[in-house]
Amino acid sequence: MLRSYYPFFNKRYVYDANTNLLHDTKNEKVECGIESMDVETIESYSSLNEGCLFLDHPVYEKCPHCMGNQ
C-alpha cells in the first residue's frame, strides 16, 4: 500500500535500516510490519534501480514476505 506521508511519500520500495530489509509496498503483507517501523530508520525509493543506486547499505535483503520471488 503506497503511503503519501513522511517518510514514504508515495514511493514503492521501503528500506528498513533496523532489519536491513527492502520491502515492496505494492505486495505488502501484514508480516512485513511496515506500520511499526521506526520512521527514523526508513528510506523510500520509487524503483528498484533507484534503490540500488542510492542504497548506502551494502548488506540488505529482500523481504521474504513481499519480495520473495522478485
Legacy VTK file of the C-alpha trace (Angstrom):
# vtk DataFile Version 3.0
C-alpha trace
ASCII
DATASET POLYDATA
POINTS 70 float
0.000 0.000 0.000
1.511 3.290 -1.068
1.571 5.887 1.685
1.653 9.608 0.951
3.024 10.739 4.308
6.571 11.024 5.685
8.843 9.092 5.203
7.127 7.147 2.404
5.991 9.917 0.006
4.141 7.514 -2.338
7.312 5.596 -3.120
7.006 1.886 -3.758
10.117 0.473 -2.085
10.928 0.912 1.594
14.226 0.043 3.233
14.349 -0.529 6.992
17.866 0.057 8.334
16.994 -1.712 11.606
16.358 -5.028 9.869
18.309 -4.447 6.613
15.172 -5.481 4.710
13.907 -3.927 1.499
10.093 -4.039 1.135
7.744 -3.682 -1.843
4.667 -1.783 -0.636
2.612 -2.893 -3.652
2.972 -6.510 -2.480
2.993 -5.732 1.230
1.880 -8.362 3.731
0.971 -7.889 7.392
4.140 -9.830 8.267
6.262 -7.025 6.768
5.422 -4.809 9.743
5.848 -1.586 7.793
3.440 0.337 10.012
5.517 -0.475 13.100
8.889 0.564 11.639
10.823 3.405 13.239
10.419 6.315 10.798
13.971 7.434 11.541
15.353 4.217 10.008
13.259 4.203 6.811
14.422 5.145 3.330
11.982 5.163 0.417
12.626 4.592 -3.291
10.454 4.873 -6.402
12.089 1.957 -8.197
14.495 -0.883 -7.555
17.038 0.872 -9.772
16.832 3.988 -7.616
17.160 1.841 -4.517
20.204 0.042 -5.868
21.881 3.272 -6.916
21.260 5.167 -3.705
21.244 2.399 -1.133
24.166 3.192 1.147
23.847 -0.134 2.826
25.959 -2.799 1.138
24.211 -5.527 3.089
20.484 -5.713 2.578
17.992 -8.446 1.917
14.694 -8.556 0.109
11.787 -9.104 2.455
10.668 -12.747 2.114
7.022 -11.752 2.540
6.608 -9.034 -0.087
9.631 -9.632 -2.353
10.142 -13.371 -2.097
10.091 -14.018 -5.854
11.489 -10.731 -7.192
LINES 1 71
70 0 1 2 3 4 5 6 7 8 9 10 11 12 13 14 15 16 17 18 19 20 21 22 23 24 25 26 27 28 29 30 31 32 33 34 35 36 37 38 39 40 41 42 43 44 45 46 47 48 49 50 51 52 53 54 55 56 57 58 59 60 61 62 63 64 65 66 67 68 69
